[in-house]
Structures are given as C-alpha cells and as structure tokens.
Amino acid sequence: AIGEHLVADVSQVEDTVSDQIVAYWVRNPRIVSYRTQDGEITAGLVTYCTVAADTEFSLSAHYVVAVLDPKEDVLNIYNQVVYGNASNASDSEDGGEAGLTD
C-alpha cells in the first residue's frame, strides 16, 4: 500500500460556507507498522513524528484516502499505548512500540 496507515482520535474540519470537509484534526496519531515473521503478519503502533512537540495537528483532506474505524483489538492496543490503560503498554512519546498479531 502506498502511504501510511494511522490510528488516531480524528475530527473533521469543515468549510463553514460550503460544509465540505477540508481537513482532519488528528490527536495522538500512531503509525501502523507491519512485519512478517515466520509467515505471520504482525503490526505495531509507533509514534507518528518523534521530533514534533505537538501531539495534535491537521491533515489536509486532499491527502486522506480513507477514514475507517479500527478493529476492536487495534483500538484496545491504541488506548493502552496512548492513554496507558494497561501495564504492558510500551509506547509513550518516545516512539516505543506495541504489537498486534493477525
């Protein structure tokens, strides 16, 4: 796939005159990184931009191909990583990674 898959808390930004979506406001985005090991695909969540001070920003709607709801297990891992809802969450703002397996 071309581009990156992100998991984030997302809001639409609309033009007040035309009501068209012009951007997406993302909070705490994480990149989904895929690996294949021993024939099994695993996925991890890593910090979007480790050098940025901000954890919220806008993405132009022009560059967004699709907006989808994540699977429940992906959402649970994201919440663990971002909000620390579990003791095994290893990601913080330092670019660490948490994993998912398929």
Protein Blocks (a to p, Z undefined) as FASTA:
>chain_A
ZZjdddddddddddfklopafbdcdehiacdddddeehiacdddddfblmbmbfbdcddf
klpmbdcdddfklmmmmmmmmnopafklcbdfkopacdddZZ
